[in-house]
Amino acid sequence: LPAWAWPDPHIALTSAANLGAEDVVVAISHSGRTTDTIDPVAEARGRGTTAIAITNFARSPLAEEADIVLSTVSDEAAFRSGAMASRIAALVVVDCLFVGVATRRWSSATEAILRTNQAISSRRRAPRGARR
């Protein structure tokens, strides 16, 4: 399935304006209060797009905007280690979504994974001392 990630809020918003009922938007925000994340979701939902929120706070503005809320559990700290924990928690949820979609589309998913592995195989170097 084609998927895009837009870390720039302006691009995310303009992309959301072109989504429709057949699309899904997935928004990730630990706090669920970041307007740069909430606004594209609101834009997409206004066009009939299904919205999935991945957040630590099930009663946040992002969660209220979403159709489906996938909650993480991690404590943010004032230091970088807290931010790392929230990112890893969100990544676990994203990996679970990937596995869920792949298992429901097993044949096409395995073909796509094989094609992508073949496409990048020439980009890998052999370990030092390994025979070629």
All heavy atoms as an XYZ file, in Angstrom:
979
protein
N       0.845     -1.177      0.000
C       0.000      0.000      0.000
C       0.886      1.234      0.000
O       1.813      1.327      0.796
C      -0.891      0.003      1.245
C      -1.896     -1.138      1.368
C      -2.523     -1.135      2.740
C      -2.936     -1.027      0.295
N       0.610      2.174     -0.858
C       1.401      3.399     -0.848
C       1.192      4.170      0.461
O       0.070      4.279      0.948
C       0.849      4.202     -2.025
C       0.057      3.239     -2.838
C      -0.379      2.151     -1.915
N       2.282      4.669      1.014
C       2.208      5.451      2.249
C       3.252      6.548      2.197
O       4.326      6.370      1.627
C       2.441      4.550      3.454
N       2.919      7.682      2.806
C       3.832      8.814      2.862
C       3.888      9.330      4.278
O       2.909      9.271      5.012
C       3.365      9.947      1.949
C       3.403      9.594      0.511
C       4.434      9.803     -0.361
C       2.375      8.958     -0.240
N       4.105      9.323     -1.610
C       2.838      8.799     -1.562
C       1.099      8.485      0.060
C       2.092      8.218     -2.561
C       0.348      7.901     -0.932
C       0.847      7.773     -2.225
N       5.036      9.872      4.640
C       5.204     10.531      5.937
C       5.609     11.969      5.671
O       6.526     12.217      4.873
C       6.272      9.825      6.763
N       4.921     12.883      6.300
C       5.186     14.304      6.096
C       5.591     14.945      7.407
O       4.742     15.352      8.188
C       3.958     15.011      5.525
C       3.454     14.414      4.256
C       2.237     13.842      4.062
C       4.131     14.340      2.998
N       2.120     13.407      2.758
C       3.278     13.704      2.086
C       5.391     14.746      2.553
C       3.625     13.460      0.755
C       5.733     14.490      1.240
C       4.860     13.869      0.361
N       6.884     15.064      7.676
C       7.309     15.716      8.920
C       7.129     17.235      8.889
O       7.094     17.866      9.925
C       8.780     15.334      9.053
C       9.220     15.008      7.667
C       8.013     14.486      6.941
N       6.998     17.813      7.701
C       6.774     19.253      7.585
C       5.281     19.531      7.712
O       4.480     18.974      6.963
C       7.291     19.746      6.229
C       7.039     21.219      6.045
O       5.919     21.580      5.594
O       7.935     22.023      6.355
N       4.866     20.391      8.651
C       3.430     20.605      8.881
C       2.682     21.206      7.700
O       1.514     20.898      7.487
C       3.382     21.528     10.098
C       4.734     22.112     10.216
C       5.688     21.148      9.589
N       3.336     22.048      6.912
C       2.673     22.637      5.754
C       2.402     21.582      4.681
O       1.326     21.540      4.085
C       3.503     23.788      5.179
C       3.584     24.951      6.095
N       4.695     25.197      6.866
C       2.686     25.923      6.390
C       4.484     26.276      7.589
N       3.266     26.742      7.324
N       3.380     20.733      4.442
C       3.198     19.665      3.458
C       2.162     18.668      3.952
O       1.338     18.174      3.181
C       4.543     18.986      3.132
C       5.482     19.989      2.444
C       4.334     17.770      2.248
C       6.890     19.488      2.230
N       2.180     18.367      5.250
C       1.181     17.446      5.810
C      -0.222     18.001      5.621
O      -1.149     17.269      5.239
C       1.459     17.211      7.293
N      -0.392     19.279      5.840
C      -1.702     19.901      5.702
C      -2.167     19.922      4.247
O      -3.318     19.604      3.947
C      -1.663     21.322      6.279
C      -2.972     21.998      6.593
C      -3.866     21.155      7.475
C      -2.699     23.336      7.267
N      -1.275     20.253      3.329
C      -1.663     20.268      1.918
C      -1.912     18.854      1.399
O      -2.787     18.641      0.561
C      -0.611     20.982      1.040
O       0.661     20.358      1.211
C      -0.507     22.448      1.403
N      -1.173     17.887      1.894
C      -1.424     16.499      1.517
C      -2.777     16.042      2.055
O      -3.543     15.377      1.345
C      -0.311     15.596      2.059
O      -0.581     14.259      1.758
N      -3.085     16.399      3.279
C      -4.371     16.023      3.893
C      -5.538     16.591      3.104
O      -6.600     15.967      3.023
C      -4.416     16.506      5.335
N      -5.345     17.751      2.501
C      -6.414     18.381      1.717
C      -6.756     17.582      0.465
O      -7.807     17.796     -0.138
C      -6.004     19.798      1.327
N      -5.888     16.651      0.094
C      -6.108     15.838     -1.101
C      -6.479     14.395     -0.790
O      -6.516     13.564     -1.694
C      -4.864     15.884     -1.992
C      -4.710     17.236     -2.633
O      -5.531     17.633     -3.441
N      -3.678     17.962     -2.237
N      -6.751     14.094      0.459
C      -7.175     12.752      0.835
C      -8.683     12.635      0.720
O      -9.386     13.635      0.648
C      -6.722     12.434      2.265
C      -5.205     12.398      2.494
C      -4.900     12.148      3.960
C      -4.540     11.357      1.618
N      -9.166     11.394      0.717
C     -10.601     11.154      0.609
C     -11.029      9.979      1.454
O     -10.269      9.461      2.279
N     -12.251      9.537      1.227
C     -12.858      8.483      2.032
C     -12.140      7.135      1.898
O     -12.231      6.293      2.790
C     -14.328      8.331      1.667
N     -11.413      6.928      0.811
C     -10.714      5.653      0.615
C      -9.341      5.646      1.287
O      -8.653      4.628      1.289
C     -10.559      5.352     -0.883
C      -9.600      6.269     -1.611
C     -10.138      7.669     -1.944
O     -11.303      7.978     -1.651
O      -9.370      8.461     -2.506
N      -8.945      6.769      1.858
C      -7.626      6.913      2.469
C      -7.695      6.789      3.990
O      -8.772      6.839      4.584
C      -7.020      8.269      2.100
C      -6.829      8.421      0.607
O      -6.251      7.506     -0.010
O      -7.263      9.448      0.058
N      -6.516      6.654      4.595
C      -6.376      6.623      6.050
C      -5.218      7.541      6.410
O      -4.171      7.519      5.759
C      -6.073      5.191      6.559
C      -5.801      5.187      8.063
C      -7.208      4.245      6.216
N      -5.411      8.355      7.429
C      -4.332      9.184      7.941
C      -3.961      8.652      9.322
O      -4.828      8.324     10.131
C      -4.727     10.688      7.992
C      -5.887     10.945      8.926
C      -3.540     11.549      8.375
N      -2.650      8.508      9.547
C      -2.147      8.060     10.838
C      -1.323      9.203     11.413
O      -0.385      9.676     10.775
C      -1.273      6.787     10.707
C      -0.725      6.368     12.061
C      -2.058      5.654     10.062
N      -1.696      9.636     12.605
C      -1.003     10.763     13.248
C      -0.374     10.285     14.546
O      -1.009      9.577     15.333
C      -1.986     11.885     13.519
N       0.866     10.681     14.760
C       1.605     10.268     15.950
C       1.986     11.495     16.758
O       2.645     12.400     16.243
C       2.872      9.477     15.568
C       2.508      8.272     14.699
C       3.630      9.052     16.820
C       3.709      7.579     14.075
N       1.561     11.525     18.014
C       1.926     12.608     18.930
C       1.850     12.078     20.354
O       0.793     11.619     20.791
C       0.975     13.797     18.776
O       1.196     14.759     19.801
N       2.953     12.128     21.058
C       2.956     11.649     22.437
C       1.908     12.378     23.268
O       1.073     11.756     23.920
C       4.340     11.818     23.071
C       4.358     11.470     24.529
N       4.355     10.165     24.962
C       4.341     12.242     25.635
C       4.349     10.154     26.284
N       4.342     11.400     26.715
N       1.920     13.693     23.221
C       0.992     14.483     24.042
C      -0.406     14.535     23.452
O      -1.388     14.737     24.173
C       1.511     15.912     24.210
O       1.425     16.608     22.975
N      -0.494     14.413     22.121
C      -1.779     14.560     21.453
C      -2.258     16.006     21.415
O      -3.413     16.279     21.124
N      -1.366     16.937     21.674
C      -1.732     18.354     21.735
C      -1.009     19.222     20.715
O      -1.154     20.432     20.714
C      -1.454     18.891     23.141
C      -2.268     18.200     24.205
C      -2.053     18.818     25.573
N      -2.805     18.113     26.581
C      -4.119     18.237     26.760
N      -4.811     19.031     25.990
N      -4.728     17.548     27.703
N      -0.242     18.610     19.842
C       0.548     19.364     18.870
C      -0.314     19.765     17.682
O      -0.812     18.909     16.947
C       1.742     18.510     18.389
O       2.432     18.008     19.527
C       2.685     19.310     17.520
N      -0.490     21.067     17.485
C      -1.365     21.541     16.405
C      -0.849     21.130     15.036
O      -1.647     20.897     14.126
C      -1.556     23.069     16.457
O      -0.275     23.699     16.367
C      -2.249     23.492     17.730
N       0.469     21.027     14.889
C       1.032     20.601     13.603
C       0.628     19.165     13.266
O       0.675     18.772     12.101
C       2.555     20.712     13.615
C       3.034     22.150     13.573
O       2.228     23.047     13.250
O       4.226     22.376     13.869
N       0.236     18.391     14.253
C      -0.251     17.028     14.029
C      -1.773     17.001     13.942
O      -2.336     16.294     13.111
C       0.227     16.105     15.171
O       1.646     16.184     15.260
C      -0.174     14.664     14.918
N      -2.431     17.775     14.787
C      -3.899     17.767     14.840
C      -4.522     18.380     13.585
O      -5.495     17.839     13.038
C      -4.398     18.515     16.094
C      -3.884     17.826     17.363
C      -5.923     18.599     16.109
C      -4.017     18.679     18.612
N      -3.995     19.492     13.110
C      -4.610     20.204     11.980
C      -4.708     19.362     10.698
O      -5.767     19.351     10.064
C      -3.884     21.521     11.713
C      -4.109     22.537     12.830
O      -4.990     22.309     13.689
O      -3.397     23.562     12.839
N      -3.662     18.637     10.287
C      -3.828     17.784      9.104
C      -4.869     16.678      9.306
O      -5.585     16.320      8.372
C      -2.430     17.194      8.888
C      -1.507     18.153      9.538
C      -2.265     18.691     10.721
N      -4.979     16.167     10.520
C      -5.988     15.146     10.802
C      -7.383     15.739     10.638
O      -8.259     15.147     10.014
C      -5.798     14.549     12.213
C      -6.959     13.640     12.597
C      -4.482     13.780     12.285
N      -7.584     16.931     11.183
C      -8.887     17.596     11.054
C      -9.217     17.868      9.586
O     -10.355     17.675      9.148
C      -8.892     18.892     11.861
N      -8.225     18.297      8.835
C      -8.414     18.552      7.399
C      -8.824     17.269      6.675
O      -9.766     17.252      5.887
C      -7.138     19.118      6.788
C      -7.199     19.378      5.312
C      -8.128     20.518      4.929
O      -8.277     21.472      5.719
O      -8.716     20.455      3.824
N      -8.115     16.199      6.943
C      -8.404     14.920      6.286
C      -9.774     14.386      6.699
O     -10.542     13.918      5.855
C      -7.310     13.907      6.623
N     -10.085     14.465      7.965
C     -11.389     13.971      8.430
C     -12.521     14.763      7.815
O     -13.580     14.220      7.540
C     -11.475     14.043      9.956
C     -10.669     12.911     10.548
C     -11.155     12.330     11.821
N     -12.520     11.882     11.849
C     -13.388     12.227     12.803
N     -13.041     13.047     13.768
N     -14.599     11.732     12.800
N     -12.300     16.037      7.570
C     -13.312     16.853      6.904
C     -13.583     16.398      5.484
O     -14.591     16.765      4.882
N     -12.701     15.594      4.945
C     -12.848     15.066      3.587
C     -13.248     13.592      3.598
O     -13.161     12.913      2.591
C     -11.557     15.274      2.815
C     -11.227     16.754      2.725
C      -9.988     17.052      1.959
N      -9.765     18.483      1.955
C     -10.493     19.369      1.281
N     -11.508     18.985      0.562
N     -10.216     20.651      1.338
N     -13.633     13.092      4.777
C     -14.109     11.713      4.878
C     -13.044     10.676      5.127
O     -13.310      9.481      5.088
N     -11.828     11.112      5.373
C     -10.718     10.196      5.601
C     -10.793      9.598      7.003
O     -11.090     10.307      7.963
C      -9.374     10.948      5.441
O      -9.335     11.546      4.152
C      -8.184     10.024      5.600
N     -10.513      8.316      7.132
C     -10.427      7.684      8.445
C      -9.134      8.114      9.114
O      -8.067      8.101      8.489
C     -10.453      6.137      8.309
O     -11.681      5.770      7.684
C     -10.324      5.459      9.649
N      -9.218      8.491     10.380
C      -8.051      8.983     11.118
C      -7.710      8.048     12.266
O      -8.576      7.685     13.064
C      -8.307     10.377     11.646
N      -6.436      7.679     12.334
C      -5.907      6.870     13.428
C      -4.909      7.720     14.189
O      -3.988      8.285     13.596
C      -5.212      5.595     12.907
C      -6.194      4.733     12.110
C      -4.593      4.807     14.058
C      -5.537      3.549     11.409
N      -5.090      7.817     15.500
C      -4.159      8.562     16.350
C      -3.349      7.579     17.178
O      -3.903      6.641     17.761
C      -4.916      9.502     17.278
N      -2.039      7.795     17.216
C      -1.153      7.052     18.100
C      -0.658      8.072     19.118
O       0.082      8.996     18.768
C       0.015      6.410     17.330
C      -0.518      5.434     16.273
C       0.958      5.699     18.299
C       0.550      4.871     15.351
N      -1.110      7.923     20.356
C      -0.802      8.909     21.377
C      -0.779      8.272     22.756
O      -1.368      7.209     22.966
C      -1.807     10.081     21.347
O      -1.442     11.044     22.336
C      -3.232      9.614     21.575
N      -0.135      8.927     23.675
C      -0.072      8.454     25.041
C      -1.300      8.896     25.843
O      -1.550      8.380     26.921
C       1.207      8.984     25.706
C       1.647      8.153     26.884
O       2.074      7.023     26.715
N       1.553      8.707     28.073
N      -2.072      9.841     25.299
C      -3.184     10.419     26.047
C      -4.499     10.238     25.288
O      -4.781     10.964     24.326
C      -2.905     11.888     26.348
C      -1.692     12.051     27.216
C      -0.438     12.271     26.658
C      -1.797     11.933     28.595
C       0.693     12.397     27.459
C      -0.666     12.048     29.401
C       0.576     12.283     28.837
N      -5.301      9.294     25.735
C      -6.537      8.918     25.046
C      -7.607     10.003     25.097
O      -8.594      9.923     24.370
C      -7.080      7.620     25.633
N      -7.433     11.016     25.915
C      -8.413     12.112     25.984
C      -7.818     13.430     25.488
O      -8.293     14.503     25.853
C      -8.929     12.254     27.405
C      -9.740     11.050     27.824
C     -10.440     11.276     29.125
N     -11.267     10.119     29.424
C     -11.473      9.649     30.618
N     -10.931     10.250     31.659
N     -12.235      8.602     30.805
N      -6.834     13.339     24.643
C      -6.175     14.532     24.105
C      -6.958     15.090     22.927
O      -7.830     14.417     22.365
C      -4.763     14.163     23.645
O      -4.828     13.249     22.569
N      -6.653     16.313     22.501
C      -7.309     16.867     21.304
C      -7.108     16.001     20.059
O      -8.027     15.862     19.254
C      -6.653     18.237     21.147
C      -6.237     18.613     22.535
C      -5.825     17.311     23.179
N      -5.939     15.404     19.897
C      -5.713     14.522     18.746
C      -6.623     13.307     18.827
O      -7.253     12.927     17.844
C      -4.250     14.085     18.676
C      -3.923     13.075     17.569
C      -4.215     13.656     16.185
C      -2.468     12.625     17.680
N      -6.719     12.706     20.001
C      -7.570     11.537     20.178
C      -9.032     11.880     19.916
O      -9.762     11.092     19.311
C      -7.399     10.977     21.584
N      -9.449     13.048     20.324
C     -10.831     13.476     20.086
C     -11.111     13.662     18.598
O     -12.234     13.464     18.148
C     -11.119     14.765     20.848
C     -11.160     14.572     22.355
C     -11.230     15.877     23.121
O     -11.385     16.955     22.499
O     -11.122     15.823     24.360
N     -10.109     14.012     17.833
C     -10.254     14.231     16.392
C     -10.247     12.924     15.611
O     -10.761     12.854     14.494
C      -9.123     15.143     15.901
C      -9.294     15.656     14.511
C     -10.490     16.583     14.354
O     -10.646     17.519     15.146
O     -11.279     16.359     13.411
N      -9.675     11.874     16.190
C      -9.468     10.610     15.474
C     -10.680      9.685     15.545
O     -11.482      9.760     16.470
C      -8.247      9.900     16.051
N     -10.770      8.808     14.551
C     -11.771      7.746     14.555
C     -11.313      6.579     15.416
O     -12.113      5.909     16.059
C     -12.005      7.237     13.124
C     -12.555      8.326     12.230
O     -13.670      8.797     12.486
O     -11.849      8.710     11.273
N     -10.020      6.300     15.370
C      -9.422      5.181     16.102
C      -8.241      5.718     16.896
O      -7.398      6.440     16.349
C      -8.943      4.079     15.131
C     -10.113      3.540     14.309
C      -8.226      2.956     15.880
C      -9.692      2.712     13.112
N      -8.166      5.359     18.175
C      -7.056      5.790     19.024
C      -6.283      4.562     19.472
O      -6.858      3.636     20.056
C      -7.546      6.580     20.255
C      -6.367      6.981     21.143
C      -8.346      7.803     19.829
N      -4.991      4.550     19.176
C      -4.086      3.497     19.624
C      -3.181      4.128     20.676
O      -2.383      5.011     20.364
C      -3.289      2.937     18.450
C      -4.139      2.374     17.306
C      -3.260      1.957     16.138
C      -4.988      1.214     17.788
N      -3.343      3.683     21.907
C      -2.640      4.318     23.022
C      -1.295      3.668     23.296
O      -1.168      2.443     23.256
C      -3.487      4.241     24.289
O      -4.689      4.950     24.122
N      -0.337      4.517     23.600
C       0.973      4.063     24.045
C       1.048      4.294     25.549
O       0.207      4.993     26.120
C       2.103      4.839     23.345
O       1.938      6.242     23.606
C       2.100      4.599     21.849
N       2.056      3.716     26.171
C       2.277      3.935     27.595
C       3.764      4.205     27.774
O       4.591      3.307     27.660
C       1.861      2.708     28.434
C       2.135      2.962     29.911
C       0.396      2.375     28.208
N       4.087      5.468     27.986
C       5.475      5.833     28.271
C       5.473      7.159     28.999
O       4.617      8.012     28.773
C       6.314      5.920     26.994
O       5.937      7.028     26.225
N       6.426      7.321     29.891
C       6.556      8.564     30.638
C       7.559      9.456     29.938
O       8.671      9.026     29.643
C       7.034      8.296     32.070
C       5.963      7.633     32.910
O       4.769      7.879     32.654
O       6.326      6.866     33.822
N       7.156     10.681     29.663
C       8.077     11.674     29.113
C       8.829     12.300     30.276
O       8.253     12.565     31.322
C       7.306     12.772     28.374
C       6.933     12.420     26.974
C       8.101     12.501     26.006
O       9.036     13.285     26.204
O       8.071     11.750     25.033
N      10.077     12.531     30.090
C      10.885     13.223     31.089
C      11.397     14.512     30.474
O      11.267     14.736     29.269
C      12.048     12.337     31.521
N      11.962     15.347     31.264
C      12.503     16.609     30.771
C      13.765     16.387     29.944
O      14.199     17.270     29.222
C      12.815     17.539     31.941
N      14.324     15.204     30.024
C      15.548     14.901     29.299
C      15.251     14.032     28.088
O      14.172     13.497     27.932
C      16.551     14.214     30.232
C      16.884     15.049     31.425
C      16.340     14.759     32.664
C      17.711     16.150     31.309
C      16.624     15.542     33.762
C      18.005     16.944     32.391
C      17.463     16.640     33.633
N      16.205     13.861     27.242
C      16.043     13.147     25.976
C      15.605     11.697     26.155
O      14.943     11.149     25.300
C      17.376     13.195     25.211
C      17.228     13.027     23.761
C      16.544     14.241     23.191
N      16.372     14.075     21.771
C      15.351     14.538     21.107
N      14.412     15.204     21.724
N      15.247     14.365     19.824
N      15.991     11.053     27.269
C      15.639      9.645     27.438
C      14.127      9.452     27.455
O      13.623      8.445     26.979
C      16.257      9.088     28.726
O      15.757      9.806     29.844
N      13.373     10.399     27.985
C      11.917     10.315     27.968
C      11.380     10.400     26.564
O      10.472      9.672     26.180
N      11.927     11.315     25.770
C      11.496     11.446     24.383
C      11.797     10.170     23.611
O      11.038      9.769     22.741
C      12.174     12.649     23.724
N      12.879      9.524     23.923
C      13.221      8.282     23.250
C      12.199      7.198     23.597
O      11.764      6.447     22.726
C      14.627      7.811     23.637
C      15.058      6.594     22.845
S      16.668      5.940     23.319
C      17.719      7.347     23.164
N      11.793      7.124     24.841
C      10.817      6.112     25.255
C       9.495      6.295     24.526
O       8.877      5.324     24.075
C      10.606      6.168     26.765
N       9.052      7.535     24.366
C       7.775      7.765     23.674
C       7.890      7.420     22.192
O       6.948      6.892     21.600
C       7.300      9.204     23.862
O       8.176     10.130     23.253
N       9.040      7.700     21.592
C       9.228      7.341     20.179
C       9.259      5.836     19.984
O       8.687      5.316     19.030
C      10.514      7.958     19.638
C      10.310      9.390     19.241
C      11.517      9.916     18.508
N      12.023     10.987     19.353
C      13.268     11.124     19.757
N      14.184     10.296     19.368
N      13.603     12.107     20.538
N       9.903      5.131     20.875
C       9.955      3.675     20.774
C       8.562      3.087     20.976
O       8.158      2.158     20.262
C      10.977      3.087     21.770
C      12.391      3.478     21.321
C      10.835      1.580     21.896
C      13.475      3.176     22.318
N       7.801      3.632     21.913
C       6.432      3.145     22.143
C       5.578      3.340     20.896
O       4.822      2.441     20.494
C       5.814      3.874     23.337
N       5.689      4.496     20.245
C       4.928      4.750     19.016
C       5.398      3.832     17.894
O       4.581      3.322     17.115
C       5.055      6.212     18.601
N       6.692      3.586     17.815
C       7.228      2.709     16.781
C       6.720      1.276     16.941
O       6.441      0.596     15.950
C       8.757      2.733     16.797
C       9.463      1.933     15.715
C       9.021      2.367     14.322
C      10.960      2.055     15.866
N       6.568      0.818     18.166
C       6.014     -0.515     18.409
C       4.599     -0.599     17.833
O       4.239     -1.574     17.173
C       6.024     -0.855     19.916
C       5.188     -2.089     20.217
C       7.451     -1.052     20.409
N       3.801      0.439     18.044
C       2.438      0.452     17.511
C       2.467      0.460     15.982
O       1.710     -0.266     15.331
C       1.636      1.644     18.064
C       0.271      1.744     17.409
C       1.490      1.542     19.574
N       3.344      1.255     15.389
C       3.469      1.294     13.929
C       3.878     -0.083     13.404
O       3.334     -0.560     12.398
C       4.470      2.385     13.482
C       4.788      2.278     12.000
C       3.920      3.765     13.815
N       4.821     -0.741     14.067
C       5.226     -2.084     13.649
C       4.056     -3.065     13.736
O       3.890     -3.923     12.856
C       6.393     -2.593     14.495
C       7.722     -2.002     14.078
O       7.798     -1.411     12.979
O       8.686     -2.129     14.849
N       3.252     -2.954     14.772
C       2.076     -3.823     14.900
C       1.088     -3.567     13.762
O       0.510     -4.520     13.215
C       1.395     -3.613     16.250
S       2.339     -4.269     17.642
N       0.890     -2.308     13.389
C       0.021     -1.992     12.254
C       0.566     -2.614     10.973
O      -0.178     -3.197     10.182
C      -0.123     -0.481     12.079
C      -0.968      0.246     13.098
C      -0.847      1.758     12.909
C      -2.412     -0.200     13.014
N       1.871     -2.498     10.758
C       2.504     -3.077      9.575
C       2.269     -4.587      9.522
O       1.857     -5.128      8.498
C       4.009     -2.780      9.560
C       4.736     -3.542      8.490
C       4.710     -3.109      7.177
C       5.421     -4.705      8.804
C       5.367     -3.833      6.181
C       6.076     -5.432      7.824
C       6.042     -4.990      6.506
N       2.527     -5.264     10.623
C       2.348     -6.717     10.660
C       0.883     -7.077     10.428
O       0.572     -8.022      9.688
C       2.873     -7.303     11.989
C       2.477     -8.765     12.153
C       4.385     -7.162     12.067
N      -0.028     -6.332     11.020
C      -1.449     -6.603     10.826
C      -1.875     -6.465      9.378
O      -2.583     -7.327      8.834
N      -1.432     -5.400      8.732
C      -1.767     -5.200      7.321
C      -1.099     -6.276      6.463
O      -1.720     -6.849      5.570
C      -1.363     -3.782      6.846
C      -1.479     -3.644      5.335
C      -2.223     -2.726      7.542
N       0.168     -6.555      6.740
C       0.905     -7.551      5.944
C       0.281     -8.942      6.048
O       0.194     -9.652      5.040
C       2.367     -7.594      6.383
N      -0.173     -9.322      7.229
C      -0.761    -10.656      7.352
C      -2.104    -10.757      6.650
O      -2.476    -11.826      6.164
C      -0.919    -11.080      8.828
O      -1.710    -10.112      9.521
C       0.420    -11.230      9.499
N      -2.815     -9.651      6.547
C      -4.103     -9.666      5.842
C      -3.923     -9.602      4.326
O      -4.835     -9.889      3.578
C      -4.969     -8.507      6.325
C      -5.574     -8.787      7.677
C      -6.229     -7.561      8.280
N      -6.846     -7.849      9.553
C      -6.216     -8.018     10.698
N      -4.905     -7.964     10.733
N      -6.868     -8.260     11.814
N      -2.745     -9.219      3.888
C      -2.428     -9.134      2.462
C      -1.171     -9.960      2.200
O      -0.254     -9.489      1.539
C      -2.194     -7.676      2.071
C      -3.398     -6.802      2.282
C      -3.006     -5.338      2.105
N      -4.163     -4.537      1.889
C      -4.640     -4.184      0.697
N      -4.022     -4.553     -0.391
N      -5.718     -3.442      0.605
N      -1.126    -11.151      2.735
C       0.080    -11.966      2.778
C       0.791    -12.077      1.433
O       1.977    -11.818      1.323
C      -0.238    -13.348      3.336
C       0.997    -14.169      3.514
C       1.438    -15.175      2.723
C       1.963    -14.013      4.549
N       2.614    -15.679      3.199
C       2.972    -14.971      4.326
C       2.086    -13.150      5.639
C       4.080    -15.106      5.155
C       3.187    -13.282      6.454
C       4.166    -14.247      6.209
N       0.082    -12.461      0.410
C       0.706    -12.700     -0.890
C       1.337    -11.425     -1.452
O       2.509    -11.418     -1.830
C      -0.330    -13.258     -1.862
O       0.258    -13.490     -3.118
N       0.575    -10.364     -1.506
C       1.123     -9.120     -2.065
C       2.188     -8.521     -1.150
O       3.156     -7.924     -1.621
C       0.011     -8.108     -2.339
O      -0.643     -7.736     -1.144
N       2.049     -8.709      0.168
C       3.049     -8.174      1.097
C       4.382     -8.893      0.943
O       5.436     -8.251      0.901
C       2.549     -8.277      2.531
N       4.357    -10.206      0.850
C       5.615    -10.943      0.708
C       6.281    -10.631     -0.630
O       7.506    -10.524     -0.695
C       5.403    -12.461      0.873
O       4.388    -12.906     -0.022
C       5.017    -12.814      2.297
N       5.494    -10.461     -1.670
C       6.063    -10.067     -2.966
C       6.708     -8.688     -2.881
O       7.805     -8.465     -3.405
C       4.984    -10.073     -4.043
C       4.505    -11.459     -4.428
C       3.308    -11.424     -5.374
O       3.074    -10.381     -6.013
O       2.609    -12.447     -5.457
N       6.038     -7.746     -2.226
C       6.570     -6.383     -2.093
C       7.853     -6.370     -1.266
O       8.824     -5.681     -1.608
C       5.526     -5.465     -1.469
N       7.882     -7.149     -0.199
C       9.090     -7.217      0.639
C      10.242     -7.822     -0.147
O      11.376     -7.331     -0.097
C       8.807     -8.001      1.938
C       7.864     -7.187      2.828
C      10.095     -8.327      2.679
C       7.289     -7.962      4.004
N       9.971     -8.863     -0.918
C      11.003     -9.476     -1.756
C      11.537     -8.468     -2.776
O      12.752     -8.328     -2.946
C      10.455    -10.712     -2.460
C      11.417    -11.448     -3.390
C      12.635    -11.955     -2.622
C      10.716    -12.595     -4.080
N      10.638     -7.747     -3.443
C      11.065     -6.750     -4.443
C      11.905     -5.651     -3.799
O      12.924     -5.235     -4.359
C       9.852     -6.143     -5.150
C       9.230     -7.044     -6.196
C       8.231     -6.297     -7.080
N       7.227     -5.562     -6.327
C       6.045     -6.070     -5.938
N       5.732     -7.319     -6.232
N       5.192     -5.324     -5.270
N      11.500     -5.169     -2.628
C      12.271     -4.098     -1.996
C      13.634     -4.598     -1.533
O      14.636     -3.885     -1.662
C      11.505     -3.456     -0.820
O      11.156     -4.462      0.125
C      10.257     -2.747     -1.289
N      13.697     -5.832     -1.016
C      14.993     -6.396     -0.623
C      15.915     -6.546     -1.829
O      17.111     -6.266     -1.747
C      14.807     -7.741      0.085
C      14.371     -7.571      1.514
O      14.616     -6.549      2.139
N      13.709     -8.581      2.049
N      15.366     -6.985     -2.964
C      16.166     -7.112     -4.177
C      16.629     -5.739     -4.666
O      17.759     -5.586     -5.118
C      15.363     -7.824     -5.264
C      15.174     -9.297     -4.988
C      14.220     -9.961     -5.973
O      13.428     -9.307     -6.633
N      14.287    -11.286     -6.040
N      15.764     -4.749     -4.577
C      16.100     -3.416     -5.066
C      17.259     -2.796     -4.295
O      18.066     -2.063     -4.871
C      14.878     -2.500     -4.995
N      17.375     -3.099     -3.009
C      18.446     -2.488     -2.216
C      19.628     -3.420     -1.975
O      20.607     -3.025     -1.350
C      17.917     -1.964     -0.863
C      17.388     -3.111     -0.005
C      16.883     -0.878     -1.066
C      17.088     -2.712      1.424
N      19.574     -4.640     -2.486
C      20.639     -5.607     -2.220
C      22.002     -5.115     -2.700
O      23.017     -5.390     -2.057
C      20.317     -6.966     -2.835
O      20.277     -6.870     -4.250
N      22.044     -4.376     -3.782
C      23.328     -3.874     -4.287
C      23.874     -2.747     -3.410
O      25.029     -2.357     -3.561
C      23.170     -3.374     -5.715
O      22.335     -2.225     -5.754
N      23.085     -2.245     -2.497
C      23.499     -1.144     -1.621
C      24.151     -1.641     -0.336
O      24.581     -0.852      0.489
C      22.292     -0.281     -1.250
C      21.422      0.170     -2.405
C      22.086      1.104     -3.350
N      22.476      2.304     -2.650
C      23.345      3.184     -3.113
N      23.913      2.995     -4.277
N      23.652      4.254     -2.432
N      24.217     -2.966     -0.153
C      24.790     -3.529      1.065
C      26.224     -3.968      0.807
O      26.519     -4.579     -0.208
C      23.960     -4.722      1.527
C      22.582     -4.329      1.986
C      21.887     -5.516      2.635
N      20.555     -5.139      3.051
C      19.434     -5.652      2.559
N      19.499     -6.584      1.626
N      18.268     -5.262      3.001
N      27.077     -3.679      1.753
C      28.474     -4.097      1.667
C      28.680     -5.364      2.481
O      28.071     -5.550      3.529
C      29.393     -3.012      2.215
C      29.408     -1.778      1.375
C      30.399     -0.797      1.904
N      30.372      0.410      1.108
C      31.158      1.433      1.327
N      32.025      1.407      2.329
N      31.083      2.500      0.556
N      29.584     -6.186      1.998
C      29.942     -7.396      2.737
C      30.737     -6.995      3.977
O      31.480     -6.000      3.954
C      30.767     -8.321      1.850
N      30.623     -7.755      5.057
C      31.428     -7.465      6.259
C      32.913     -7.585      5.935
O      33.308     -8.333      5.035
C      30.991     -8.516      7.269
C      29.735     -9.102      6.735
C      29.740     -8.871      5.248
N      33.736     -6.875      6.669
C      35.181     -6.966      6.471
C      35.655     -8.403      6.650
O      35.232     -9.082      7.567
C      35.917     -6.061      7.451
C      35.738     -4.637      7.138
C      36.542     -3.799      8.061
N      36.157     -2.398      7.810
C      36.817     -1.393      8.264
N      37.884     -1.560      9.019
N      36.418     -0.165      8.007
N      36.489     -8.839      5.770
C      37.044    -10.180      5.853
C      36.148    -11.248      5.254
O      36.546    -12.408      5.191
N      34.955    -10.873      4.851
C      34.049    -11.875      4.261
C      34.446    -12.138      2.821
O      34.927    -11.254      2.116
C      32.606    -11.373      4.313
N      34.275    -13.362      2.398
C      34.566    -13.711      1.015
C      33.437    -13.241      0.130
O      32.280    -13.299      0.489
C      34.740    -15.217      0.865
C      35.959    -15.704      1.593
C      36.123    -17.164      1.343
N      37.265    -17.649      2.115
C      37.796    -18.811      1.968
N      37.297    -19.645      1.075
N      38.816    -19.174      2.676
N      33.791    -12.823     -1.045
C      32.775    -12.342     -1.996
C      32.410    -13.386     -2.974
O      33.003    -14.226     -3.402
C      33.269    -11.108     -2.707
C      33.439     -9.988     -1.720
C      33.873     -8.763     -2.427
N      34.110     -7.756     -1.383
C      34.032     -6.492     -1.575
N      33.748     -6.012     -2.729
N      34.253     -5.669     -0.620
